[in-house]
Amino acid sequence: MRTRANPAPESVLVVDDEPSLRTILSFIVQRTGAVPVLAPDAATARQLAAKHTFACALIDKNLPGENGLEFLKWLRSVQPGCNALIVTAYGNVDSAVEALRLGAFDYLLKPFEVDALAHRLKLALEQYRMRQEHERMQAMLVQADRLASLGLLAAGVVHEVNTPLAYVLSNLDWLEEEMPSLREGIQRQARESSGAELMALAARVKAVENTLRDIRDGAERVRDIARDVKAFARNPDDSSMLVDLREVLEAALKMALVHIRFRARVVRDYQDVPLVRANEARLAQVFLNLVVNAAQAIPEDGCEHEIRVRLWTGPNGEACAEVGDTGMGIPAENMAHLFEPFFTTKPSGEGTGLGLFICKSIVEAFEGTITVDSRLGEGTTFRLSLPPHVQTARATMPLEPVSAAAQ
């Protein structure tokens, strides 16, 4: 098990068709503390990259079959976090520029000095580790914002649960009072037959049935509230799936109902939108933040205000969503700072200043965009755009360590 105190070594993909150079490059990788995984050509390297995650790659530019730059382009598409170094004996300015344009971390010429290449590889590995640490801290910030949102929901959840629960208990009290006389009436009717009394008894039985139905409705509402809060509170993993934005947006509206009810009415405009590949819990967090922010921008002075939610398909097939309000609007001097971490206009103790920063980070992690438009005194609108789901060629496979000796 990998821990921060004793991390497992990163893997480095070495792609070179010369056995002697593969051996040298493998030695250099081991000097950095990483594990070399060797491939004699791009085809073999593709198979390895389809099964394993690599921190870095050392790629010969002139490979048999597919050349190193073509493989680099493919590798960056399936593992954008991998830092690739091109190593070649046939370097020129054009190929160096092309390698860097394709995302290479560095471009080195053969023959190379072992110490120099080891130094460049160490820098590439260090950048990879820093990026991994940044992503880990980002995930911690996201979870902190989720907990803050959960705390905000807590008071509303208590109210939402208490209302149907009070109704359930009240109806149970009535049933307890009604059942003895109902039982006596049934026993009496078993001895004496009277049409009018039977009609009255049937009406009382019907009332009991209706009350039991109301009790069930209230209990199911309590169950649904508990399920929704539990689903939101659960720390999501990083898996992605096909997500229907309409379902996620409706779930957020339901969770934020107590904040909306006495402030505004919800106006929906849902058109067909494509499915997106994302993490459903993360997107729910985005929409919940936006909906609660919209509600909080509106004073509790009746329902003449609106919270407008909209879904539509953009001109390039992207899935678009909008959450707007008719509240106070945002001052112009604050607009440039909205997505900055820890920026908030709320009183001390009422906001972390992470909500919109987290929203932007989550949306961009799914290759989307988020923008805002606001007019003071008229309201604010946030717009999201996410790319539609498309099939990718790469399959997710479990990691199976490959040693240099196995090659």
N, C-alpha and C positions, 0 to 999 in steps of 0.2 A: 504493500500500500504506500502510495506516495504522500509524503508530508512536507511541509515547508522546512522543517528542521533537517530532514534527510531526504532531499529530493532525488528522484530517479534520474539518471543521466539522459540527456536528450539524444535523439537519433539524428545522424547526418547521412544523407544519401550521397553516395559517390558514384558518378557515372563517367567511366572512361574505358575505351576499348583496348588500352594497353595494359596488360597484367602488371608490369613492373611499376607503372605509374599508379595503378589502383592500390598496390601495396604501399607505396610511399604516401599517397593521400590518406590511406587507412591509418598509417602511423601518425600522421599529423592530426587527424581527427582524435585519435586516442590521447594525444598529448594535451588536448583541450579538455579532456574529461568526458567527451561525448562518445557515443557508440556508432561506429561506421557500419553502414549497410551498403554493400557493393553491387553494382550492376555494370555489365560490359557494353550495354547498348540502351537506346531509348525505349525499346519495346519491353525489355526486362524492367527498366526503371518505372515505366507506366504501371506494370503489374504490382510492383512494390508500393508505389504511391497510392494505388487504389485500396491498399490494405492497411497502410501505416501512415501516421502523422510524423512529418519530419520538421525539426527546428530549422535546419539549413540543408543546402545541397551544393556539392562541388560538381560542376558539369563541364565536360570537355565540349568545346564548340564543334569540332569535327568528329561526328560519330557515324558509324555505318548505318545506312538507312536514313532515319530521321535525324537531322542535325540538332546540335545542342540548343540553338535559339528557338527552333520549333518546339522542342521538348520544354524549354523554359516557359514559353507562352502557355502551353497546356498545363504545366505544373502550377503556374500562378493562378490559373482559372479554378483548379480544384483544391489547392492549398495556398490561398493568398497570404497566409501568415509565415510561410516558409521563406527564409532568406537565402537566395541562390547566388552563388559566386561562379562566374564563367571563367574557365581556365583554358587557355589556348596557345598553341605555338604559331598560329597564323592570324595574329591580331592586326586589326587596322581600325582607323577612326570610325568608318561607317559601321562596322560590326559592333564596336564598343558603344556607339550612340544607340544602335538598335537594341542591344542587350539592356542598357539602362532604361530605354523607353519601355521595354517589356517588363521592367520591374526588378532587374538584377540588383543585388546589393553591392556587387563589385565586379570588376573585369580585370583579370590578371594574366600576365604573359608567361609562357614557358620559354626557357627554363626559369624556375622561380627559386627563391631562397626559402628553405623550410621555415625558418623563424618568421620571415615576412608573411608567408601564407598562414602560418599558425596564428599570428597576430591578427590578421584580417578575419580569420574564422572566429577567433575569440570575440572580436567586436560584433560580428554577426550574431553569435550565440547570445551575447550580452543584450543586444537589442531585442532579440526574441524573448528573452526572459523578462526584460522590462515591459514588453508589450503584454506578456502573459500576466504579469503582476498588475498592470494597469487594468486589464480585463477583470481580474479577480477583485480589485478594489471597486471597479464599476459595478460588479455584481453585488458587492456589499452595500453600496449606496442605493442600488435598486431595492434591495431587501429592507434597508432602513426606511426608505420612502413607503414601502408596502406596510410596514409596521405603523408608521405615522398615519397612513390612510386608515388602517384598521382601527387605530385609536379614535380617529375622527368619526368612524362609523359606529363605534361602540354605543354611544348614547342613543343614536337613532335606532340601533338594533334592539336595545332594551325597550324602547317605546314600541317598536314594531311587534316585538314578541308579546309585550304586556297587553296590548289591545286585544288580539285574538285569544290570548290566554284568559283574560278577564271574562270574555264572552263564554269560553268553554266552562269555566268554573261557575259562572252565573247559571248557565243552562243545567249544569250538573246539580246545583242546588235545587232548581225547579223540579228536575226529574226525581230527586230523592223525596221531595214533598208530594209529588204526584203519584208515585208508584204504589204506596200503601192503599190509597183510596181506589186506585185503578185495580189493584189486586182484589180488594173487597168487592168491587163492582163485578168483576169477572166471576168470582165465586157465587155472588148473589144471582147473577144471570144464569149460572149453571143450575140454580134451583128454581128460579122463576123466569118465565119468558114474557117479556113486554117489548113490543116493537119500538115504542118511543125511547125507552131506556136503552135498548140495544143501539139505536141511532146515536144517542148521546155518548154511549160508551165507545162506539166506533170513531166518533169525532175526537174523543180524548186520546184514543190509540193513534189516530192520525197526527195529532199534535205532538205526541211523544216521538213518532217517526220523524217529523219535521225537525224537532229539536235535536235528535240524534244526528240528523244530516248536517245541521248547523255546527254541531260539535265536531263532526268529522272535518268540515271545511276549515274551522278554526285551527284544529290540530294539524291539518296538512299545511296551513299557512305557517305555523310555527316551525314545522319540519323543513319547509322550503327556505325559510329565513336562515335557520341553522345551517342548512346545506350550502347556501350561497356564501355565508360568511366563512364557513370552514374551507370551501374551495378557494376563496380569495386569500385566506390567511396562510394556506399551505405554501411552503417555499417551493416554487416551480423549478424543475430541472431545465436544462438548456435545449431540450428536444424541440423540434419544430414539426408542424403538422399542417394540413390544409385547414384554413380557418375561414369561417363565414363571418364577415364583419357585422352583418345584421344581428346575428346571435350574440356576438360579443358586446355590441353597443346596447342591445336590449338588457343584457345581464347587468351592465353598468348602471343603466337607468333604474333598474329594479333595486339595486343595492343603495343607490343614492336617493331613493324615493322620499325618505324622511326629510332630506335637505331641500327637496324641490317642492313638496306638497303645499306649503303655505307661502311660497314665493312666486311661483310661476306655473304656467301650464306647458306641457311638452307638445311641440308641434313636430310631427315626423313627415319626412319626405324621402321615402325609400324607393330607389330604382334598382334595377338589377346590377350587381357588381360581381366581378370574378372572384373566385377563391384566391387567397394569398397563402404563401408558405411562411409561417411565423410560429411563435410560441403564444398559444391562446391566453395563458395567464398573464404574460407580459403585456399583450395588447389590452386585456381587460383593465390592467393597471393604468394604462394610458387613458382610456376612455373614462374610467372612474375619476381620475384626476381632473380631466377637462370638464366633466359634468358637474362635479362638486365645486370646482372653481366658478363655473357659470352660475350655479345657484348662490354661491356666496357673494357674487357681484350684484345680486338683486336684493333689495330690502324686503323685510317681511311686512308688506303692506297690501296684501291681497294678490289676486291672480291675474292682474292686467298685464303682467310681464310674461315673456315667453322664453323658453329654452328650445332652440331649434336644432334638430338633428337631421342630417341629410346624408344619403349615400347615392353615388352615381359612378358611372364608368367614364374615365377621362379620355381625351382624344387619342392617346396612344395605348389604350386598353388597360390603363392602370386603375386600381380600385381606389376611389376617393371617398373621404368621409369629412363631415363638417359638424362642429359643435359650436353653436352661437348663442348669445343671450342678448336681452334688451336692457342690460344693467347699466352700471355707472360708466363703463368704458375705462380705458387706461390712458393716463397722461402721456403726452408725446415724449417727455424726457425719460420715461421708464421703458419705452418700447424696445430700445436697443439692449436692455439688460434682462429681458424676461427669461431667456434661456440660460442665463449664467447661474452657476451653482451658488446657493445660499443667498440669492437675491430674493427679497420678499418685501411687500408693502404692508403685510399684516402686523398687528401688534405683537410685541414680544411674547413668546410662548404659544402663539397660535399658528405658527407656520415654520417649517424647516428651511424653506427656500430651495428645496430640492425637487419639488414636484415637476415643474416644467422642464428643468434640466434633465431629469430622468426620462420624461416623455420623449424629448428630443433624442436622447441616447438610444432608447428602445426602438423608436421609429427608424433611425438611421442604421441601427444594427440589422434591420430587415430591408436595407437598401431603399428606404422611403424618405419622404421629406415632410416637414411640418412647418407651417407658416401661420402668421397671425395678422389680423386686420382689426383695428379698433378706432372708434370715434368717441371722444369724451361726451358723456351724456346720452349716447345712443346705443352703446353695447360693443361687444367683442366677439370675434369669430375666429376659431382655430380650424385650419384645414390640413388634412393628412392625405398623402398619396403614397400608395404601396404598389410595387410591381405585381402583376398577375402571376399566378403559379405557372411555371413551365417545367417540363420534365428535364432532369439532368442525367448525364450518362454515368456519373460516379455513384457507386453503391457504397453504403456504410458497412464496413466489415470490422470485426474485432481485431484489436492489435495483437499481433504475434511477433514477438521479438526475433530479429534476424541477426545473427552474429556474422562477423567478417569471415570467420572460418567456414561458415556454411556456404559461402559463395565459391 
